[in-house]
Amino acid sequence: MTEKPLILVTNDDGIHAKGLRELVEVMQFFGEVVVISSEVSMSGKGCGITVDQPLRAIPVEKIHGVPTWKSNGTPVDSVKLSFNNLFDRTPDYVVSGINHGANSSISVIYSGTMGAAIEGSLHGVPSLGFSLDDFRPDADFSKAKIIVAKVFQSVLDNGLPPFTCLNVNVPKGKPKGVKVCRQTHGKWVEEFEKRLDPHGREYHWLSGYFKNFEEGSPETDIDALQNNYAAIVPVSVDMTCYKTLEQLKNWTF
């Protein structure tokens, strides 16, 4: 009898997030599932790791009957623990999400959801990050779960190249379909609002907005979301700028 694949499910919204529970429910159709999540929200932690305190992974109440642990570390810490000494066997897949809010464009480098998926790919296993373009804690994930199942089945059928993961963003509501896209060129314009606390001490609160440098480009993930399509962007850990690499070869040092 063929052993079912071991699927590690994690997220960055914390152990109590609705999106985590919805993802576990889908993944149970595809294999044996284990869950590890940060005990609190770790949104925006990206690929960060914990270096200044011991890490703990504590068994907690099962989610949908699935063995579940909570960690005091980041999403990447959770994945690292899972591939080292937490389980009897190493995961065959890493699936992160479903995030409350999109992780399109440059948000991929800030996202703890995608940090976990990227870490999974570094361990050589097919990894995916799923996000829904709805920040509400009680968001409706019913349509997103259909996309999750379809995309994961395609990964089962086709595999992924080593050290590559998928960033999957699903629009709010009923998607028209799925588009394979590239990452939108854009950035967060970070405007720190200066404030004073009750003691008159100055502090800064992050605010700002997203600036899309290629509004309306049909091959990008944000355009897909704006037109009510789920967007799939393949993500590589190689951050080399190859165009500049060729230019630098002609420099004199």
QUIVENPE-V428922 format. One record per helix or strand of 3 or more residues. SS is the DSSP state (H for helix, E for strand). FROM is the first residue (numbers start at 0). LEN is the number of residues. If there is no record, write none. Layout:
SS,FROM,LEN + SS,FROM,LEN
This chain:
E,5,5 + H,17,10 + E,31,7 + E,56,7 + E,65,6 + H,74,10 + E,92,8 + H,104,5 + H,111,11 + E,125,7 + H,141,17 + E,163,7 + E,177,3 + E,185,4 + E,191,5 + E,201,5 + E,208,4 + H,220,6 + E,229,7 + H,241,7
